[in-house]
């Protein structure tokens, strides 16, 4: 099943600081909902373990993430895949763009994902709603960490 999602957030800090934070494994681990492990492997690769609840399905996903098309401090493309055992799998990517605005930095993302297995049986609306809630929680955490 394919999912598409996009969003925009205004962060109250300068663009270079946002870009640096988006590349900081410790910062990301604190902000990603359910993140148990996040390790940098090489310049632009990360390995992660994230525990998620998607509707009635609870799963621990192990995955890899790679940053591509780096354009500091303007943005990049993030590509990843994760395996959740019997819950299924997810593969996808997102383009992240950072633009200076009077309030700080506007972060815009456009993501696409393909999911399979038990989680794909949940249906498009439930998965899209869950994914949006996770993204909103991440950016809420991220904003709080950047501001603090």
Secondary structure by P-SEA (a helix, b strand, c coil): ccccccbbbbbcccaaaaaaaaacaaaaaaccccccbbbbccccbbbbbbbbbcccbbbbbbbbbbbccccccccbbbbbcccccccccccbbbbbbbbbccccbbbbbbbbbccccccccccaaaaaaaaaaaaaaaaaaaaaaaac
